[in-house]
Amino acid sequence: MSNTLDETNAEDIHHYTDDDMPKILQWSESLRKVVDVAGRFGSWFIIPLVLITIFDLGLRKTGEFQLFLVENVTGFFGSTFLQELEWHSHTVLFCLVLGYGYIWNTHVRVDLVRENLAFRKKLWCEWVGLTFFFVPYLFVLLYFAVIYSYDSFVVSEISTSQVGLTHRWIIKSVLAIGIAVA
């Protein structure tokens, strides 16, 4: 049985104690922990997203159930309010788990070429893609997301709907935070 490069690297990394670990690996590990916490927190937003979507669809699409809800619930939860909660939950979910998905290699890939390459060539493709495309793109995106959320905060932006959510700058800030975590 031959020792693959993946198994060797995993063994090499785990022999370090906290004192022996190089500073760059300590820094990398602390960044990974931040991304883990943000990703795990963001993943919980799938629950309100699903529940709000089911409730909103039940409110809008069923006959007798709709009458019951319209009479008893819509004063608190109008369809516009629920749809904005759906969008905001989806934004938090997507933005906060973006970095988590990349770190744990659970993101979607189209591997037409990369799948057939040797391990070292895959590493080079990954490095080139990250260095010249992904990281610069995230910096540009982060710059505009910060401006986007700051402008929203300055003008105290609210929903254009009468029954919509207020404080739009909060969800726009989550967009910037999620990009920074990625």
N, CA, C and O of each residue as an XYZ file, in Angstrom:
728
protein
N       0.847     -1.177      0.000
C       0.000      0.000      0.000
C       0.888      1.235      0.000
O       1.742      1.390      0.874
N       0.694      2.095     -0.958
C       1.537      3.284     -1.056
C       0.930      4.434     -0.258
O      -0.286      4.540     -0.101
N       1.801      5.272      0.228
C       1.390      6.431      1.004
C       1.117      7.588      0.036
O       2.025      8.031     -0.668
N      -0.110      8.072     -0.002
C      -0.424      9.174     -0.917
C       0.007     10.496     -0.301
O       0.290     10.579      0.894
N       0.050     11.506     -1.119
C       0.443     12.837     -0.666
C      -0.542     13.375      0.363
O      -0.138     14.060      1.303
N      -1.847     13.070      0.196
C      -2.857     13.538      1.143
C      -2.624     12.960      2.532
O      -2.704     13.680      3.527
N      -2.333     11.649      2.605
C      -2.118     11.011      3.902
C      -0.857     11.549      4.566
O      -0.846     11.761      5.778
N       0.196     11.771      3.801
C       1.447     12.287      4.350
C       1.250     13.680      4.914
O       1.717     13.967      6.016
N       0.566     14.556      4.180
C       0.336     15.911      4.666
C      -0.502     15.911      5.930
O      -0.234     16.691      6.844
N      -1.499     15.063      6.002
C      -2.341     15.009      7.183
C      -1.519     14.581      8.398
O      -1.715     15.107      9.493
N      -0.603     13.631      8.213
C       0.239     13.185      9.324
C       1.226     14.284      9.714
O       1.471     14.486     10.904
N       1.795     14.997      8.748
C       2.766     16.049      9.044
C       2.137     17.198      9.821
O       2.769     17.749     10.722
N       0.935     17.559      9.496
C       0.289     18.689     10.146
C      -0.031     18.368     11.596
O       0.114     19.233     12.459
N      -0.456     17.164     11.881
C      -0.919     16.828     13.216
C       0.196     16.534     14.212
O      -0.093     16.330     15.391
N       1.437     16.504     13.796
C       2.494     16.253     14.768
C       2.944     17.521     15.482
O       3.702     17.442     16.449
N       2.499     18.675     15.032
C       2.849     19.937     15.682
C       2.074     20.115     16.978
O       0.882     19.814     17.052
N       2.766     20.606     17.997
C       2.074     21.076     19.192
C       1.810     22.561     18.992
O       2.280     23.152     18.020
N       1.065     23.161     19.903
C       0.762     24.586     19.764
C       2.016     25.444     19.801
O       2.078     26.481     19.141
N       3.016     25.023     20.567
C       4.253     25.798     20.669
C       5.145     25.615     19.447
O       5.846     26.546     19.048
N       5.126     24.417     18.844
C       5.995     24.104     17.711
C       5.448     24.610     16.380
O       6.206     24.780     15.424
N       4.170     24.845     16.312
C       3.546     25.198     15.039
C       4.068     26.553     14.550
O       4.094     27.515     15.317
N       4.482     26.636     13.290
C       4.939     27.915     12.742
C       3.832     28.967     12.813
O       2.646     28.637     12.799
N       4.232     30.225     12.888
C       3.278     31.328     13.041
C       2.273     31.373     11.889
O       1.096     31.663     12.105
N       2.723     31.094     10.688
C       1.808     31.158      9.547
C       0.728     30.092      9.658
O      -0.415     30.327      9.267
N       1.082     28.913     10.192
C       0.077     27.870     10.385
C      -0.855     28.212     11.538
O      -2.045     27.901     11.487
N      -0.322     28.851     12.580
C      -1.182     29.299     13.685
C      -2.191     30.322     13.182
O      -3.373     30.263     13.523
N      -1.716     31.256     12.370
C      -2.595     32.276     11.796
C      -3.647     31.633     10.892
O      -4.823     31.991     10.944
N      -3.216     30.687     10.068
C      -4.128     29.991      9.173
C      -5.176     29.213      9.961
O      -6.354     29.208      9.602
N      -4.751     28.567     11.019
C      -5.682     27.795     11.853
C      -6.697     28.714     12.547
O      -7.872     28.365     12.659
N      -6.251     29.871     13.006
C      -7.191     30.796     13.644
C      -8.189     31.345     12.627
O      -9.359     31.532     12.960
N      -7.751     31.606     11.396
C      -8.682     32.037     10.343
C      -9.681     30.935     10.006
O     -10.861     31.204      9.779
N      -9.205     29.702      9.975
C     -10.099     28.576      9.692
C     -11.174     28.456     10.767
O     -12.331     28.163     10.469
N     -10.781     28.685     12.020
C     -11.762     28.613     13.109
C     -12.820     29.696     12.983
O     -13.994     29.450     13.261
N     -12.417     30.900     12.563
C     -13.383     31.984     12.352
C     -14.360     31.609     11.242
O     -15.567     31.814     11.370
N     -13.827     31.058     10.152
C     -14.679     30.651      9.037
C     -15.611     29.516      9.472
O     -16.775     29.488      9.074
N     -15.112     28.587     10.282
C     -15.947     27.505     10.805
C     -17.106     28.041     11.637
O     -18.252     27.630     11.453
N     -16.806     28.953     12.545
C     -17.859     29.509     13.404
C     -18.899     30.239     12.568
O     -20.100     30.055     12.766
N     -18.442     31.066     11.634
C     -19.381     31.804     10.779
C     -20.211     30.850      9.925
O     -21.418     31.041      9.777
N     -19.574     29.832      9.367
C     -20.291     28.873      8.525
C     -21.297     28.045      9.297
O     -22.405     27.802      8.819
N     -20.923     27.616     10.474
C     -21.857     26.832     11.296
C     -23.031     27.698     11.763
O     -24.172     27.238     11.804
N     -22.743     28.953     12.112
C     -23.814     29.874     12.494
C     -24.735     30.125     11.308
O     -25.957     30.063     11.446
N     -24.162     30.405     10.153
C     -24.965     30.684      8.967
C     -25.795     29.498      8.513
O     -26.891     29.675      7.983
N     -25.286     28.289      8.715
C     -26.022     27.105      8.268
C     -27.329     26.918      9.022
O     -28.246     26.280      8.506
N     -27.434     27.454     10.222
C     -28.684     27.364     10.981
C     -29.799     28.190     10.352
O     -30.966     27.994     10.690
N     -29.474     29.096      9.457
C     -30.499     29.916      8.826
C     -31.306     29.141      7.794
O     -32.252     29.687      7.227
N     -30.959     27.888      7.538
C     -31.784     27.070      6.660
C     -33.114     26.764      7.337
O     -34.130     26.621      6.657
N     -33.126     26.661      8.659
C     -34.366     26.342      9.381
C     -35.386     27.470      9.253
O     -36.506     27.212      8.812
N     -35.049     28.722      9.620
C     -36.068     29.762      9.417
C     -36.413     29.967      7.938
O     -37.548     30.307      7.606
N     -35.443     29.762      7.060
C     -35.727     29.919      5.633
C     -36.798     28.932      5.185
O     -37.746     29.315      4.499
N     -36.658     27.677      5.561
C     -37.637     26.655      5.173
C     -38.988     26.915      5.843
O     -40.030     26.851      5.190
N     -38.967     27.206      7.142
C     -40.225     27.427      7.858
C     -40.976     28.655      7.341
O     -42.194     28.614      7.167
N     -40.256     29.733      7.099
C     -40.895     30.951      6.582
C     -41.448     30.708      5.185
O     -42.540     31.172      4.858
N     -40.700     29.983      4.360
C     -41.165     29.689      3.000
C     -42.421     28.831      3.026
O     -43.371     29.100      2.291
N     -42.435     27.802      3.864
C     -43.624     26.942      3.975
C     -44.824     27.746      4.472
O     -45.929     27.629      3.941
N     -44.592     28.552      5.481
C     -45.671     29.365      6.035
C     -46.204     30.349      4.995
O     -47.417     30.511      4.858
N     -45.316     30.995      4.274
C     -45.730     31.964      3.260
C     -46.498     31.274      2.135
O     -47.525     31.781      1.683
N     -46.008     30.126      1.685
C     -46.725     29.395      0.637
C     -48.082     28.919      1.127
O     -49.070     28.979      0.395
N     -48.128     28.448      2.364
C     -49.416     28.041      2.931
C     -50.369     29.204      3.023
O     -51.572     29.062      2.802
N     -49.823     30.352      3.351
C     -50.643     31.554      3.470
C     -51.200     31.986      2.120
O     -52.343     32.437      2.034
N     -50.409     31.853      1.078
C     -50.817     32.375     -0.225
C     -51.515     31.362     -1.125
O     -52.279     31.759     -2.005
N     -51.278     30.069     -0.933
C     -51.716     29.106     -1.943
C     -52.840     28.160     -1.533
O     -53.366     27.444     -2.385
N     -53.223     28.133     -0.267
C     -54.259     27.181      0.117
C     -55.575     27.889      0.351
O     -55.607     29.078      0.668
N     -56.642     27.164      0.196
C     -57.974     27.743      0.287
C     -58.421     28.054      1.708
O     -58.313     29.200      2.145
N     -58.921     27.059      2.442
C     -59.451     27.285      3.779
C     -58.355     27.701      4.761
O     -58.581     28.534      5.639
N     -57.211     27.134      4.609
C     -56.087     27.514      5.469
C     -55.761     28.990      5.278
O     -55.420     29.697      6.226
N     -55.873     29.435      4.041
C     -55.604     30.837      3.741
C     -56.619     31.744      4.446
O     -56.245     32.779      4.998
N     -57.883     31.365      4.429
C     -58.892     32.180      5.104
C     -58.604     32.269      6.603
O     -58.700     33.345      7.192
N     -58.253     31.145      7.213
C     -57.930     31.145      8.638
C     -56.743     32.060      8.914
O     -56.770     32.863      9.847
N     -55.703     31.932      8.097
C     -54.515     32.745      8.322
C     -54.761     34.223      8.061
O     -54.261     35.080      8.790
N     -55.533     34.520      7.019
C     -55.808     35.917      6.703
C     -56.560     36.577      7.854
O     -56.279     37.721      8.209
N     -57.505     35.862      8.429
C     -58.289     36.430      9.526
C     -57.485     36.549     10.819
O     -57.695     37.491     11.583
N     -56.575     35.619     11.077
C     -55.917     35.561     12.381
C     -54.450     35.964     12.403
O     -53.940     36.352     13.454
N     -53.761     35.884     11.273
C     -52.311     36.031     11.309
C     -51.778     37.167     10.450
O     -50.765     37.766     10.811
N     -52.406     37.485      9.350
C     -51.793     38.423      8.410
C     -51.589     39.819      8.963
O     -50.800     40.588      8.413
N     -52.272     40.161     10.024
C     -51.987     41.452     10.636
C     -50.549     41.519     11.138
O     -49.940     42.589     11.161
N     -50.016     40.379     11.538
C     -48.640     40.312     12.036
C     -47.643     39.949     10.943
O     -46.533     40.481     10.902
N     -48.043     39.050     10.069
C     -47.130     38.531      9.064
C     -47.743     38.640      7.674
O     -48.337     37.681      7.181
N     -47.606     39.773      7.056
C     -48.088     39.928      5.688
C     -47.159     39.212      4.728
O     -46.021     38.896      5.076
N     -47.636     38.958      3.529
C     -46.856     38.226      2.548
C     -45.560     38.956      2.180
O     -44.526     38.319      1.984
N     -45.612     40.286      2.086
C     -44.402     41.045      1.756
C     -43.359     40.898      2.854
O     -42.177     40.701      2.571
N     -43.790     40.993      4.092
C     -42.904     40.823      5.241
C     -42.256     39.443      5.210
O     -41.049     39.317      5.418
N     -43.049     38.415      4.952
C     -42.522     37.050      4.919
C     -41.545     36.860      3.761
O     -40.516     36.203      3.919
N     -41.862     37.429      2.604
C     -40.955     37.292      1.471
C     -39.627     37.991      1.739
O     -38.573     37.485      1.353
N     -39.664     39.145      2.394
C     -38.411     39.810      2.735
C     -37.626     39.014      3.770
O     -36.397     38.970      3.710
N     -38.315     38.384      4.720
C     -37.620     37.510      5.670
C     -36.974     36.324      4.940
O     -35.878     35.895      5.299
N     -37.652     35.804      3.927
C     -37.072     34.718      3.124
C     -35.791     35.182      2.447
O     -34.771     34.495      2.509
N     -35.838     36.338      1.804
C     -34.661     36.857      1.089
C     -33.514     37.089      2.060
O     -32.365     36.754      1.769
N     -33.829     37.661      3.210
C     -32.780     37.970      4.181
C     -32.179     36.692      4.774
O     -30.967     36.609      4.970
N     -33.023     35.703      5.057
C     -32.505     34.422      5.562
C     -31.624     33.751      4.516
O     -30.590     33.168      4.842
N     -32.040     33.839      3.267
C     -31.242     33.258      2.187
C     -29.903     33.979      2.060
O     -28.876     33.338      1.837
N     -29.904     35.303      2.200
C     -28.660     36.075      2.125
C     -27.700     35.674      3.233
O     -26.516     35.453      2.980
N     -28.204     35.576      4.464
C     -27.351     35.185      5.591
C     -26.813     33.779      5.377
O     -25.624     33.527      5.572
N     -27.681     32.873      4.979
C     -27.266     31.487      4.746
C     -26.165     31.419      3.700
O     -25.121     30.812      3.939
N     -26.385     32.030      2.553
C     -25.414     31.951      1.467
C     -24.102     32.643      1.811
O     -23.026     32.080      1.610
N     -24.192     33.855      2.326
C     -22.970     34.639      2.555
C     -22.081     34.054      3.636
O     -20.858     34.048      3.496
N     -22.675     33.566      4.707
C     -21.852     33.073      5.805
C     -21.292     31.676      5.568
O     -20.289     31.312      6.182
N     -21.910     30.885      4.696
C     -21.370     29.546      4.456
C     -20.496     29.479      3.208
O     -19.986     28.409      2.873
N     -20.316     30.589      2.521
C     -19.487     30.601      1.312
C     -18.045     30.188      1.618
O     -17.504     29.307      0.950
N     -17.425     30.804      2.604
C     -16.058     30.454      2.985
C     -15.967     29.065      3.580
O     -15.002     28.344      3.332
N     -16.964     28.683      4.365
C     -17.005     27.361      4.986
C     -17.019     26.265      3.913
O     -16.305     25.267      4.015
N     -17.836     26.472      2.896
C     -17.909     25.495      1.809
C     -16.589     25.353      1.078
O     -16.218     24.257      0.658
N     -15.883     26.460      0.927
C     -14.602     26.389      0.236
C     -13.541     25.707      1.096
O     -12.782     24.873      0.603
N     -13.487     26.056      2.361
C     -12.462     25.474      3.250
C     -12.614     23.962      3.352
O     -11.623     23.232      3.331
N     -13.856     23.493      3.464
C     -14.090     22.057      3.621
C     -14.330     21.351      2.291
O     -14.720     20.184      2.265
N     -14.098     22.057      1.192
C     -14.177     21.479     -0.154
C     -15.548     20.862     -0.440
O     -15.647     19.798     -1.050
N     -16.596     21.544      0.007
C     -17.953     21.077     -0.250
C     -18.687     21.979     -1.230
O     -19.901     21.866     -1.395
N     -17.960     22.865     -1.871
C     -18.584     23.779     -2.817
C     -18.779     23.086     -4.162
O     -18.181     22.046     -4.435
N     -19.610     23.671     -4.977
C     -19.919     23.111     -6.295
C     -18.773     23.418     -7.244
O     -18.269     24.540     -7.285
N     -18.372     22.421     -7.996
C     -17.318     22.582     -8.995
C     -17.772     22.000    -10.314
O     -18.586     21.078    -10.363
N     -17.239     22.548    -11.365
C     -17.409     21.954    -12.679
C     -16.039     21.421    -13.055
O     -15.154     22.177    -13.455
N     -15.873     20.121    -12.923
C     -14.556     19.507    -13.059
C     -14.376     18.777    -14.381
O     -14.100     17.578    -14.394
N     -14.527     19.469    -15.465
C     -14.326     18.816    -16.754
C     -12.853     18.550    -17.016
O     -12.498     17.480    -17.510
N     -11.992     19.504    -16.693
C     -10.561     19.361    -16.940
C      -9.856     18.911    -15.665
O      -9.053     17.978    -15.695
N     -10.148     19.559    -14.567
C      -9.431     19.355    -13.310
C      -9.548     17.920    -12.790
O      -8.623     17.413    -12.157
N     -10.659     17.279    -13.050
C     -10.903     15.930    -12.531
C      -9.850     14.923    -12.991
O      -9.523     13.999    -12.246
N      -9.322     15.080    -14.181
C      -8.378     14.111    -14.738
C      -6.912     14.484    -14.514
O      -6.022     13.793    -15.009
N      -6.653     15.555    -13.783
C      -5.277     15.986    -13.555
C      -4.663     15.274    -12.362
O      -5.366     14.761    -11.491
N      -3.337     15.254    -12.342
C      -2.623     14.720    -11.190
C      -2.792     15.673    -10.009
O      -3.183     16.827    -10.187
N      -2.495     15.185     -8.797
C      -2.728     15.963     -7.581
C      -1.972     17.291     -7.593
O      -2.543     18.325     -7.249
N      -0.699     17.277     -7.984
C       0.079     18.525     -8.000
C      -0.459     19.529     -9.016
O      -0.436     20.734     -8.768
N      -0.936     19.048    -10.143
C      -1.519     19.951    -11.136
C      -2.845     20.532    -10.631
O      -3.179     21.681    -10.923
N      -3.593     19.730     -9.874
C      -4.811     20.256     -9.256
C      -4.467     21.369     -8.277
O      -5.168     22.378     -8.208
N      -3.390     21.187     -7.519
C      -2.953     22.217     -6.579
C      -2.570     23.498     -7.311
O      -2.912     24.597     -6.874
N      -1.869     23.352     -8.414
C      -1.492     24.538     -9.198
C      -2.724     25.249     -9.757
O      -2.804     26.477     -9.728
N      -3.673     24.481    -10.259
C      -4.921     25.086    -10.762
C      -5.636     25.831     -9.640
O      -6.149     26.933     -9.838
N      -5.663     25.221     -8.474
C      -6.312     25.845     -7.317
C      -5.593     27.135     -6.928
O      -6.230     28.154     -6.662
N      -4.277     27.083     -6.898
C      -3.484     28.253     -6.513
C      -3.667     29.396     -7.520
O      -3.851     30.548     -7.125
N      -3.615     29.081     -8.797
C      -3.795     30.110     -9.827
C      -5.203     30.693     -9.750
O      -5.382     31.909     -9.815
N      -6.188     29.833     -9.613
C      -7.563     30.304     -9.520
C      -7.802     31.200     -8.315
O      -8.468     32.230     -8.418
N      -7.254     30.802     -7.172
C      -7.406     31.609     -5.958
C      -6.649     32.924     -6.058
O      -7.193     33.986     -5.754
N      -5.399     32.852     -6.484
C      -4.526     34.022     -6.471
C      -4.941     35.071     -7.491
O      -4.943     36.263     -7.185
N      -5.285     34.650     -8.675
C      -5.538     35.615     -9.740
C      -7.013     35.896    -10.021
O      -7.337     36.870    -10.700
N      -7.903     35.057     -9.509
C      -9.317     35.260     -9.797
C     -10.164     35.434     -8.539
O     -10.815     36.465     -8.371
N     -10.162     34.437     -7.656
C     -11.078     34.433     -6.516
C     -10.781     35.545     -5.507
O     -11.679     36.309     -5.153
N      -9.547     35.644     -5.044
C      -9.201     36.647     -4.035
C      -9.354     38.076     -4.580
O      -9.952     38.906     -3.896
N      -8.846     38.403     -5.769
C      -9.094     39.762     -6.281
C     -10.583     40.065     -6.465
O     -11.036     41.176     -6.190
N     -11.328     39.082     -6.925
C     -12.771     39.268     -7.080
C     -13.424     39.554     -5.726
O     -14.271     40.441     -5.623
N     -13.034     38.807     -4.689
C     -13.603     39.033     -3.364
C     -13.241     40.405     -2.818
O     -14.067     41.033     -2.156
N     -12.025     40.889     -3.076
C     -11.651     42.225     -2.619
C     -12.492     43.308     -3.293
O     -12.942     44.246     -2.636
N     -12.700     43.179     -4.586
C     -13.542     44.146     -5.306
C     -14.981     44.055     -4.791
O     -15.623     45.076     -4.548
N     -15.473     42.851     -4.630
C     -16.823     42.639     -4.125
C     -16.974     43.184     -2.706
O     -17.994     43.791     -2.380
N     -15.969     42.971     -1.866
C     -16.001     43.478     -0.493
C     -16.017     45.002     -0.477
O     -16.753     45.609      0.301
N     -15.220     45.609     -1.318
C     -15.185     47.069     -1.398
C     -16.573     47.632     -1.704
O     -17.040     48.551     -1.031
N     -17.222     47.075     -2.721
C     -18.539     47.577     -3.099
C     -19.613     47.186     -2.085
O     -20.575     47.932     -1.898
N     -19.472     46.037     -1.431
C     -20.448     45.634     -0.409
C     -20.380     46.554      0.807
O     -21.410     46.878      1.398
N     -19.177     46.975      1.179
C     -19.034     47.907      2.298
C     -19.659     49.250      1.946
O     -20.368     49.834      2.765
N     -19.409     49.740      0.756
C     -20.024     51.006      0.319
C     -21.548     50.868      0.278
O     -22.277     51.767      0.698
N     -22.006     49.747     -0.226
C     -23.439     49.458     -0.336
C     -24.110     49.485      1.035
O     -25.165     50.099      1.195
N     -23.507     48.825      2.025
C     -24.102     48.797      3.359
C     -23.941     50.139      4.077
O     -24.836     50.556      4.812
N     -22.823     50.809      3.872
C     -22.616     52.114      4.502
C     -23.629     53.138      3.978
O     -24.222     53.883      4.759
N     -23.821     53.172      2.673
C     -24.806     54.095      2.092
C     -26.207     53.814      2.625
O     -26.978     54.736      2.891
N     -26.527     52.536      2.778
C     -27.826     52.156      3.317
C     -27.976     52.625      4.765
O     -29.051     53.068      5.169
N     -26.905     52.525      5.535
C     -26.933     52.976      6.925
C     -27.084     54.496      7.006
O     -27.851     55.001      7.826
N     -26.367     55.212      6.172
C     -26.374     56.676      6.215
C     -27.763     57.236      5.902
O     -28.208     58.190      6.540
N     -28.443     56.647      4.923
C     -29.762     57.156      4.548
C     -30.891     56.467      5.310
O     -32.063     56.739      5.050
N     -30.558     55.581      6.246
C     -31.566     54.827      7.017
C     -32.565     54.140      6.088
O     -33.778     54.301      6.219
N     -32.024     53.377      5.156
C     -32.849     52.722      4.138
C     -33.818     51.735      4.765
O     -33.459     50.980      5.669
N     -35.047     51.750      4.275
C     -36.067     50.793      4.689
C     -36.662     50.176      3.431
O     -36.330     50.568      2.312
N     -37.529     49.223      3.628
C     -38.190     48.577      2.505
C     -39.086     49.570      1.770
O     -39.630     50.492      2.377
N     -39.232     49.377      0.481
C     -40.116     50.237     -0.295
C     -41.582     49.903     -0.037
O     -42.473     50.695     -0.341
N     -41.819     48.728      0.524
C     -43.177     48.328      0.849
C     -43.598     48.921      2.191
O     -42.769     49.098      3.084
N     -44.857     49.220      2.327
C     -45.374     49.771      3.579
C     -45.231     48.793      4.740
O     -45.022     49.210      5.880
N     -45.343     47.497      4.459
C     -45.289     46.491      5.517
C     -43.968     45.728      5.514
O     -43.864     44.669      6.134
N     -42.969     46.249      4.829
C     -41.685     45.569      4.731
C     -40.801     45.802      5.947
O     -41.198     46.453      6.913
N     -39.609     45.263      5.874
C     -38.663     45.355      6.981
C     -37.938     46.697      6.985
O     -37.742     47.320      5.942
N     -37.552     47.119      8.164
C     -36.763     48.335      8.305
C     -35.294     47.959      8.477
O     -34.963     46.775      8.525
N     -34.434     48.924      8.568
C     -32.997     48.725      8.820
C     -32.351     47.802      7.781
O     -31.757     46.781      8.128
N     -32.474     48.168      6.534
C     -31.890     47.364      5.462
C     -30.368     47.264      5.551
O     -29.780     46.334      4.999
N     -29.730     48.202      6.233
C     -28.276     48.201      6.334
C     -27.774     46.956      7.062
O     -26.635     46.539      6.850
N     -28.596     46.363      7.907
C     -28.154     45.175      8.659
C     -27.895     44.020      7.699
O     -26.838     43.391      7.753
N     -28.851     43.741      6.826
C     -28.670     42.617      5.907
C     -27.586     42.917      4.886
O     -26.893     42.006      4.434
N     -27.431     44.173      4.520
C     -26.361     44.532      3.595
C     -24.998     44.409      4.274
O     -24.004     44.104      3.615
N     -24.946     44.640      5.569
C     -23.699     44.440      6.323
C     -23.357     42.963      6.421
O     -22.183     42.594      6.386
N     -24.376     42.111      6.545
C     -24.132     40.665      6.564
C     -23.508     40.231      5.244
O     -22.656     39.342      5.229
N     -23.912     40.833      4.154
C     -23.301     40.550      2.848
C     -21.800     40.863      2.893
O     -20.980     40.056      2.456
N     -21.453     42.026      3.416
C     -20.033     42.405      3.513
C     -19.279     41.478      4.466
O     -18.147     41.090      4.177
N     -19.882     41.123      5.583
C     -19.241     40.220      6.548
C     -18.999     38.849      5.927
O     -17.929     38.262      6.090
N     -20.007     38.346      5.213
C     -19.864     37.045      4.567
C     -18.762     37.020      3.523
O     -18.042     36.029      3.398
N     -18.631     38.095      2.780
C     -17.556     38.181      1.778
C     -16.208     38.252      2.468
O     -15.250     37.618      2.025
N     -16.122     39.025      3.560
C     -14.861     39.117      4.306
C     -14.475     37.767      4.898
O     -13.296     37.414      4.906
N     -15.433     37.017      5.387
C     -15.153     35.688      5.951
C     -14.683     34.749      4.857
O     -13.798     33.926      5.092
N     -15.250     34.853      3.675
C     -14.826     33.982      2.569
C     -13.392     34.277      2.205
O     -12.844     33.653      1.297
